[in-house]
Amino acid sequence: MQTTKNQRGAIMVEAAIYFPITIAIVMAVIYLGLFKMQESYFFFQAERAASDLARETAYPGYESFHGEEPLDGTRVDFGWEEPSSSDVSQYYKEYGGSISRIYRWGLDGKTKRRAEKYRKALCENSAILSLGKTRASVRINNSFFSKSVEAKVWFELPTPGILRFIGVDDNITLYAGAYQPVINTTDFVRNIDLAFDMGNFLLDKLGIEADKFLEKFNKITDVIF
C-alpha cells in the first residue's frame, strides 16, 4: 500500500513538472504557426498591392474593372466575363487624353490618390491577428525612362509573456515588401514604331537614304566601341 502511495506521489510530481512544459511548447508552436501564416499573408498583400497599382499606372482606368476599393477581397484580377460595356467605355475614356497622359509622363493627382488608398488598404486588410500595429508604405518611383511601384508593410506583434522567459523580445516586427515595374507593352511597341516613323520622316526631309545613314552609323559605333 505504501508503495502505491509513493507511485501516485511521484506521478503527481512529474505531472506538475511536465504539464507546464508541454503547455508552453504547444503555445509556442501555435504562436509561431500563426506568426508564419501572418508573414506569408503580408507578402501576398504587398505583392498584390504593387502589382495592382503598377497595372493601374500603366493602364489608366483599369481600376474600373475591379472596383474603386483596392485589395477588396482576395482576387488578384477580374474575370473576363464580368466587365460591362460601361466599364470598357470608362477605361478607354481614362486611357486617352492629353499627350502627357498618352505617353505616361509624370504622375497625375489621381494616381497619387490611388497610391494613398493602397497604403491605407494595406494597413486595414493585411493583419490576420487582432493584436499588433500595422504600418504600410506605397510609393511610385517616377523617372524619365521608367516607373515602378514599391509596397512595404510592417507589423509589430507583442510577444506572449511565456516566450519572454526564453529570451524572445517584447515585440516582434514582421516586414514584407514588393517591387513591380510599370510596364505597358502596347505603349512600348507603339512608341518604338512612332520613333521609327519619325526617323524615316526626318531622313526623307533631309534627303538622306535610310540604308546609307545606317551604314555610316554602324561605322561610327564600330570606331567608338
Rosetta silent file (secondary structure, phi, psi, omega in degrees, C-alpha in Angstrom):
SEQUENCE: MQTTKNQRGAIMVEAAIYFPITIAIVMAVIYLGLFKMQESYFFFQAERAASDLARETAYPGYESFHGEEPLDGTRVDFGWEEPSSSDVSQYYKEYGGSISRIYRWGLDGKTKRRAEKYRKALCENSAILSLGKTRASVRINNSFFSKSVEAKVWFELPTPGILRFIGVDDNITLYAGAYQPVINTTDFVRNIDLAFDMGNFLLDKLGIEADKFLEKFNKITDVIF
SCORE:     score description
SCORE:     0.000 S_00000001
   1 L     0.000  -41.599  179.185    0.000    0.000    0.000 S_00000001
   2 H   -62.902  -37.351  178.646    2.833    2.326    0.875 S_00000001
   3 H   -64.120  -40.203  179.309    4.444    1.607   -2.492 S_00000001
   4 H   -63.098  -42.522  178.181    1.235    2.557   -4.326 S_00000001
   5 H   -63.700  -38.520  178.312    1.041    5.865   -2.458 S_00000001
   6 H   -64.712  -38.984  178.600    4.658    6.596   -3.320 S_00000001
   7 H   -65.318  -42.843  178.234    3.986    5.889   -7.008 S_00000001
   8 H   -62.548  -40.601  178.528    0.984    8.212   -7.026 S_00000001
   9 H   -64.158  -39.429  178.488    3.039   10.926   -5.395 S_00000001
  10 H   -65.158  -38.852  178.972    5.802   10.512   -7.973 S_00000001
  11 H   -64.758  -42.530  178.746    3.252   10.749  -10.796 S_00000001
  12 H   -62.093  -40.575  178.939    1.800   13.941   -9.338 S_00000001
  13 H   -65.396  -44.239  178.884    5.262   15.475   -9.068 S_00000001
  14 H   -62.935  -41.637  179.028    6.107   14.513  -12.669 S_00000001
  15 H   -63.335  -40.538  179.351    2.795   15.886  -13.885 S_00000001
  16 H   -63.871  -27.335  179.421    3.401   19.154  -12.071 S_00000001
  17 H   -85.730  -46.452 -171.078    6.748   19.433  -13.845 S_00000001
  18 H   -82.755  -31.638 -178.290    5.895   18.201  -17.352 S_00000001
  19 H   -60.574  -48.786  177.606    2.418   19.663  -17.858 S_00000001
  20 H   -60.789  -37.439  178.327    3.535   23.322  -17.801 S_00000001
  21 H   -64.959  -43.904  179.503    6.416   22.486  -20.132 S_00000001
  22 H   -62.586  -45.051  179.131    4.071   20.664  -22.534 S_00000001
  23 H   -62.279  -40.165  179.234    1.570   23.537  -22.474 S_00000001
  24 H   -63.272  -41.722 -179.999    4.371   26.060  -23.103 S_00000001
  25 H   -65.083  -43.696  179.487    5.629   24.057  -26.098 S_00000001
  26 H   -62.371  -43.641  179.001    2.120   23.761  -27.568 S_00000001
  27 H   -64.160  -39.026  179.298    1.525   27.508  -27.135 S_00000001
  28 H   -65.411  -41.025  178.993    4.881   28.300  -28.718 S_00000001
  29 H   -64.372  -44.250  178.814    4.125   26.070  -31.726 S_00000001
  30 H   -62.795  -44.416 -178.722    0.692   27.662  -32.187 S_00000001
  31 H   -62.748  -46.746 -179.137    2.130   31.155  -31.834 S_00000001
  32 H   -67.323  -33.077  175.815    4.955   30.541  -34.304 S_00000001
  33 H   -64.770  -45.416  176.065    2.498   28.934  -36.741 S_00000001
  34 H   -64.146  -37.144  177.594    0.246   31.999  -36.625 S_00000001
  35 H   -58.254  -47.543 -179.068    3.370   34.149  -36.907 S_00000001
  36 H   -68.907  -38.208  177.405    4.410   32.380  -40.120 S_00000001
  37 H   -63.171  -42.036  177.858    0.883   32.500  -41.542 S_00000001
  38 H   -64.051  -40.150  178.738    0.729   36.242  -40.914 S_00000001
  39 H   -62.616  -43.060  179.472    4.126   36.720  -42.549 S_00000001
  40 H   -64.245  -39.188 -179.784    3.031   34.811  -45.658 S_00000001
  41 H   -69.176  -33.902  175.519   -0.158   36.844  -45.927 S_00000001
  42 H   -61.926  -43.966  177.759    1.825   40.069  -45.673 S_00000001
  43 H   -61.125  -41.720  178.921    3.968   39.000  -48.627 S_00000001
  44 H   -61.401  -46.896 -178.222    0.832   38.149  -50.583 S_00000001
  45 H   -67.878  -39.463  179.344   -0.796   41.520  -49.859 S_00000001
  46 H   -65.072  -44.428  178.365    2.371   43.519  -50.593 S_00000001
  47 H   -64.694  -38.689  179.869    2.894   41.767  -53.925 S_00000001
  48 H   -66.408  -42.973  179.133   -0.766   42.192  -54.763 S_00000001
  49 H   -63.281  -45.396 -179.842   -0.747   45.920  -53.952 S_00000001
  50 H   -64.279  -41.655 -178.928    2.398   46.534  -56.019 S_00000001
  51 H   -67.456  -44.459 -178.239    1.094   44.511  -58.953 S_00000001
  52 H   -66.299  -44.458 -178.605   -2.372   46.106  -58.969 S_00000001
  53 H   -68.488  -35.857  176.242   -1.111   49.668  -58.646 S_00000001
  54 H   -63.575  -38.886  178.584    1.536   49.103  -61.337 S_00000001
  55 H   -66.961  -40.807  178.646   -1.193   47.805  -63.629 S_00000001
  56 H   -67.372  -35.160  178.878   -3.410   50.809  -62.901 S_00000001
  57 H   -70.080  -38.030 -179.760   -0.494   53.182  -63.515 S_00000001
  58 H   -74.371  -34.058 -177.594    0.373   51.518  -66.811 S_00000001
  59 L  -124.134   84.751 -179.281   -3.255   51.299  -67.927 S_00000001
  60 L   -55.220  136.672 -177.572   -5.215   54.338  -66.645 S_00000001
  61 L    93.211   -4.165 -177.391   -8.830   53.435  -65.963 S_00000001
  62 L   -63.570  -28.549 -178.242   -8.014   49.806  -65.156 S_00000001
  63 H   -65.310  -17.811  178.309   -9.494   50.184  -61.668 S_00000001
  64 H   -66.999  -17.956  179.560  -12.960   50.473  -63.234 S_00000001
  65 H   -81.149  -28.648 -175.156  -12.764   46.728  -63.938 S_00000001
  66 H  -126.044   20.671  174.087  -12.273   45.581  -60.354 S_00000001
  67 L    95.896  157.292 -177.147  -13.835   48.297  -58.194 S_00000001
  68 L   -76.918  -27.771 -176.556  -12.715   51.528  -56.631 S_00000001
  69 L   -86.596  118.838 -179.698  -11.601   49.993  -53.336 S_00000001
  70 L   -72.330  151.930  177.283   -8.129   48.397  -53.588 S_00000001
  71 L    56.994   31.776  178.605   -7.365   44.984  -52.076 S_00000001
  72 L   -86.097  111.804 -175.273  -11.080   44.292  -51.687 S_00000001
  73 L    87.474 -163.893 -177.044  -11.388   40.519  -51.330 S_00000001
  74 L  -117.174    3.413 -179.200   -8.709   38.016  -52.300 S_00000001
  75 L   -75.650  143.048 -178.881   -8.960   38.074  -56.098 S_00000001
  76 L   -97.950   -7.757  177.897   -5.873   39.191  -57.976 S_00000001
  77 L  -163.851  168.291  179.178   -7.686   40.150  -61.184 S_00000001
  78 L   -87.114  159.730  174.247  -11.158   40.411  -62.657 S_00000001
  79 L   -84.231  140.884 -174.614  -12.882   37.678  -64.649 S_00000001
  80 L   -65.465  -17.345  178.721  -13.123   38.385  -68.350 S_00000001
  81 L   -82.895   -9.202 -171.921  -16.846   37.713  -68.323 S_00000001
  82 L   -86.444  -42.822 -173.967  -17.503   40.495  -65.796 S_00000001
  83 L   -57.469  130.426  177.308  -16.621   43.885  -67.387 S_00000001
  84 L   -88.149  173.451  179.684  -19.695   45.578  -68.779 S_00000001
  85 H   -64.663  -33.979  177.862  -19.778   47.850  -71.793 S_00000001
  86 H   -67.355  -35.947  176.907  -19.868   50.880  -69.472 S_00000001
  87 H   -64.007  -43.513  179.503  -16.715   49.639  -67.713 S_00000001
  88 H   -64.123  -42.060  178.820  -14.925   49.277  -71.047 S_00000001
  89 H   -63.283  -40.643  178.275  -16.072   52.742  -72.142 S_00000001
  90 H   -64.971  -37.622  178.627  -14.857   54.237  -68.876 S_00000001
  91 H   -61.470  -48.461 -178.745  -11.495   52.515  -69.306 S_00000001
  92 H   -68.718  -28.441  176.478  -10.922   53.985  -72.780 S_00000001
  93 H   -66.633  -42.626  177.913  -12.088   57.378  -71.548 S_00000001
  94 H   -72.021  -32.692 -174.725   -9.455   57.313  -68.806 S_00000001
  95 H   -69.499  -37.816 -178.900   -6.829   55.790  -71.080 S_00000001
  96 L   -81.692 -171.507  177.191   -6.938   58.587  -73.675 S_00000001
  97 L   134.031 -147.591 -177.113   -6.390   62.281  -73.138 S_00000001
  98 L   -71.368  172.820 -179.670   -3.547   64.741  -73.415 S_00000001
  99 H   -62.075  -39.021 -179.229   -0.071   63.930  -74.688 S_00000001
 100 H   -64.007  -34.368  179.511    1.258   63.669  -71.131 S_00000001
 101 H   -77.983  -38.334 -179.707   -1.388   61.069  -70.292 S_00000001
 102 H   -62.871  -43.318 -177.094   -0.989   59.168  -73.525 S_00000001
 103 L   -95.456    7.005  172.875    2.777   58.859  -73.070 S_00000001
 104 L    59.150   43.796  176.858    2.524   58.469  -69.280 S_00000001
 105 L   -85.056  129.212  176.371    4.749   61.415  -68.399 S_00000001
 106 L    70.954 -171.356  179.462    4.797   62.204  -64.721 S_00000001
 107 L  -126.613  126.021  178.945    2.182   61.279  -62.133 S_00000001
 108 L   -85.493  173.144 -177.745   -1.225   62.886  -62.010 S_00000001
 109 H   -62.826  -35.090 -178.844   -3.221   63.570  -58.877 S_00000001
 110 H   -64.725  -41.812  178.751   -5.464   60.552  -59.376 S_00000001
 111 H   -63.335  -40.456  178.195   -2.514   58.152  -59.434 S_00000001
 112 H   -65.566  -38.347  177.954   -1.133   59.654  -56.228 S_00000001
 113 H   -67.005  -36.726  177.249   -4.539   59.325  -54.574 S_00000001
 114 H   -65.138  -38.501  177.819   -4.727   55.684  -55.636 S_00000001
 115 H   -62.128  -40.046  177.749   -1.301   55.073  -54.093 S_00000001
 116 H   -67.052  -36.461  176.398   -2.556   56.536  -50.810 S_00000001
 117 H   -63.955  -40.321  177.975   -5.654   54.319  -50.995 S_00000001
 118 H   -65.906  -36.425  177.846   -3.452   51.271  -51.444 S_00000001
 119 H   -62.991  -46.158  178.950   -1.370   52.306  -48.443 S_00000001
 120 H   -64.898  -37.782  179.479   -4.476   52.569  -46.260 S_00000001
 121 H   -65.462  -36.741  176.286   -5.802   49.280  -47.646 S_00000001
 122 H   -63.001  -40.230  179.339   -2.556   47.545  -46.713 S_00000001
 123 H   -67.223  -35.931 -173.601   -2.892   48.819  -43.152 S_00000001
 124 H   -88.971  -29.032 -169.970   -6.536   47.756  -42.880 S_00000001
 125 H  -116.336   13.754 -175.756   -6.631   44.465  -44.800 S_00000001
 126 L  -106.107  -19.830 -175.038   -3.273   42.806  -44.159 S_00000001
 127 L   -90.602  121.456  173.953   -3.409   41.787  -40.500 S_00000001
 128 L   -83.876  -39.795 -179.413   -4.925   38.404  -39.693 S_00000001
 129 L   -80.713  141.214 -177.580   -4.112   38.655  -35.990 S_00000001
 130 L   -75.190  -27.599  179.110   -6.099   41.159  -33.943 S_00000001
 131 L   -81.503  157.420  174.865   -3.117   42.135  -31.819 S_00000001
 132 L   103.295  172.251 -178.503   -0.354   44.341  -33.101 S_00000001
 133 E  -128.796  132.009 -176.622    0.062   47.513  -35.130 S_00000001
 134 E  -107.717  134.016  173.043    0.322   47.714  -38.899 S_00000001
 135 E  -126.172  146.451 -177.798    2.250   50.326  -40.866 S_00000001
 136 E  -143.758  156.616  177.354    2.491   50.497  -44.650 S_00000001
 137 E  -142.237  128.829  176.499    4.171   52.467  -47.393 S_00000001
 138 E  -128.473  120.396 -175.323    3.240   52.537  -51.090 S_00000001
 139 E  -133.258  140.363  175.181    5.383   54.613  -53.409 S_00000001
 140 E  -105.380  114.431  177.682    5.520   55.118  -57.165 S_00000001
 141 E   -84.117  121.032 -174.943    9.067   55.756  -58.380 S_00000001
 142 E  -117.197  117.890  174.843    8.916   58.039  -61.388 S_00000001
 143 L  -125.533  176.227 -176.207   11.860   58.571  -63.699 S_00000001
 144 L   -66.332  -37.808 -174.370   12.175   59.789  -67.266 S_00000001
 145 L   -96.284  -22.433 -174.525   12.549   56.326  -68.772 S_00000001
 146 L  -156.958  168.122  175.052   10.524   54.134  -66.437 S_00000001
 147 E  -133.500  157.443  177.040    8.255   53.857  -63.430 S_00000001
 148 E  -152.674  161.519 -179.020    7.976   51.319  -60.679 S_00000001
 149 E  -121.580  133.459  174.860    5.887   50.640  -57.600 S_00000001
 150 E  -118.713  126.897  177.125    7.184   49.728  -54.136 S_00000001
 151 E  -121.798  127.725 -179.337    4.829   48.390  -51.489 S_00000001
 152 E  -132.218  145.831  178.287    6.035   47.784  -47.926 S_00000001
 153 E  -142.702  137.320  177.791    4.231   46.700  -44.785 S_00000001
 154 E  -122.195  146.065  179.832    5.373   46.368  -41.154 S_00000001
 155 E  -139.886  116.093  178.826    3.563   44.646  -38.307 S_00000001
 156 E   -94.920  117.272 -174.319    4.601   44.963  -34.661 S_00000001
 157 E  -115.809  123.728  178.310    3.370   41.987  -32.687 S_00000001
 158 E   -68.573  141.358 -178.495    3.616   41.772  -28.867 S_00000001
 159 L   -86.400  134.115  174.019    5.311   38.632  -27.595 S_00000001
 160 L   -57.666  143.993 -175.604    3.424   36.394  -25.121 S_00000001
 161 H   -57.548  -32.016 -176.568    4.903   36.615  -21.652 S_00000001
 162 H   -67.514  -26.962  179.916    5.763   32.926  -21.582 S_00000001
 163 H   -82.174  -16.871 -179.877    8.128   33.353  -24.555 S_00000001
 164 H   -70.696  -22.872  179.809    9.974   36.218  -22.917 S_00000001
 165 L   -70.400  -17.508  179.850   11.437   33.780  -20.411 S_00000001
 166 L  -104.846   15.714  172.615   13.402   32.125  -23.212 S_00000001
 167 L    95.088    8.613  178.301   14.909   35.380  -24.471 S_00000001
 168 L   -77.452  140.563 -178.963   12.343   36.470  -27.118 S_00000001
 169 L   -63.235  159.385 -179.858   11.984   40.259  -27.462 S_00000001
 170 L   -62.930  -34.558  178.930    8.915   42.029  -26.126 S_00000001
 171 E  -131.129  138.855  176.599    7.837   42.942  -29.667 S_00000001
 172 E  -114.080  131.993 -178.961    8.491   41.173  -32.947 S_00000001
 173 E  -106.650  121.814  174.235    8.325   43.144  -36.198 S_00000001
 174 E   -93.545  141.793  179.343    7.219   41.447  -39.389 S_00000001
 175 E  -136.018  138.039  174.960    8.225   43.047  -42.681 S_00000001
 176 E  -142.169  140.141  179.655    7.187   42.355  -46.249 S_00000001
 177 E  -142.920  153.755 -179.606    7.990   44.299  -49.394 S_00000001
 178 E  -144.229  148.280  179.063    7.346   44.011  -53.106 S_00000001
 179 E  -128.281  134.190 -179.551    8.617   45.747  -56.228 S_00000001
 180 E  -141.248  120.629  175.603    6.817   45.890  -59.542 S_00000001
 181 E   -70.980  147.592  176.995    7.883   47.746  -62.708 S_00000001
 182 L   -89.042  108.644 -174.275    5.201   49.683  -64.547 S_00000001
 183 L  -126.122  126.570  173.031    5.089   48.102  -67.983 S_00000001
 184 L  -122.880   98.214 -174.526    2.675   48.776  -70.803 S_00000001
 185 H   -61.021  -38.901 -179.309    3.731   46.569  -73.702 S_00000001
 186 H   -62.136  -46.741  178.183    1.288   48.185  -76.115 S_00000001
 187 H   -62.456  -39.391 -179.503    2.620   51.667  -75.414 S_00000001
 188 H   -61.346  -48.371  179.675    6.212   50.454  -75.737 S_00000001
 189 H   -63.257  -41.434 -179.560    5.609   48.932  -79.176 S_00000001
 190 H   -64.599  -42.725 -179.388    3.664   51.992  -80.304 S_00000001
 191 H   -65.422  -38.694  176.493    6.378   54.401  -79.143 S_00000001
 192 H   -63.419  -40.812  179.272    9.082   52.385  -80.909 S_00000001
 193 H   -65.682  -41.283  178.139    7.005   52.425  -84.069 S_00000001
 194 H   -65.063  -40.040  178.696    6.435   56.174  -83.801 S_00000001
 195 H   -64.414  -40.021  178.101   10.163   56.785  -83.245 S_00000001
 196 H   -64.100  -43.591  178.821   10.983   54.676  -86.303 S_00000001
 197 H   -64.761  -39.369  178.648    8.448   56.573  -88.416 S_00000001
 198 H   -64.915  -39.961  177.014    9.770   59.901  -87.153 S_00000001
 199 H   -62.304  -44.475  177.931   13.309   58.887  -88.055 S_00000001
 200 H   -63.673  -37.189  179.248   12.272   57.909  -91.573 S_00000001
 201 H   -63.823  -45.666 -178.675   10.362   61.183  -91.928 S_00000001
 202 H   -67.010  -40.356  178.291   13.359   63.302  -90.913 S_00000001
 203 H   -64.159  -38.432  178.895   15.739   61.375  -93.147 S_00000001
 204 H   -65.305  -40.693  179.097   13.357   61.800  -96.057 S_00000001
 205 H   -66.756  -33.243  179.912   13.105   65.564  -95.441 S_00000001
 206 H   -85.154   -2.988  178.812   16.902   65.833  -95.265 S_00000001
 207 L    72.228   29.860 -179.391   17.295   63.838  -98.451 S_00000001
 208 L  -109.603  131.686  177.156   19.273   61.059  -96.781 S_00000001
 209 L   -75.689  137.744 -175.681   18.722   57.432  -97.653 S_00000001
 210 H   -62.299  -40.372 -178.128   17.993   55.289  -94.609 S_00000001
 211 H   -64.605  -43.130  179.191   20.322   52.458  -95.681 S_00000001
 212 H   -67.089  -37.788  178.150   23.293   54.773  -96.168 S_00000001
 213 H   -62.661  -45.069  178.935   22.595   56.500  -92.874 S_00000001
 214 H   -64.264  -36.264  179.197   22.537   53.173  -91.025 S_00000001
 215 H   -64.316  -44.817  178.348   25.761   52.114  -92.747 S_00000001
 216 H   -67.588  -38.024  179.759   27.561   55.267  -91.633 S_00000001
 217 H   -63.250  -40.374  178.703   26.061   54.994  -88.162 S_00000001
 218 H   -66.201  -36.046  178.037   27.359   51.426  -87.814 S_00000001
 219 H   -65.726  -39.447  179.535   30.843   52.521  -88.887 S_00000001
 220 H   -66.110  -43.032 -179.954   30.844   55.245  -86.240 S_00000001
 221 H   -66.223  -33.811  177.294   29.711   52.851  -83.499 S_00000001
 222 H   -65.305  -36.200  179.610   32.411   50.353  -84.563 S_00000001
 223 H   -72.233  -39.521 -176.968   35.065   53.033  -84.161 S_00000001
 224 H   -73.109  -44.187 -173.527   33.725   54.228  -80.788 S_00000001
 225 L  -101.521    0.000    0.000   33.053   50.837  -79.256 S_00000001
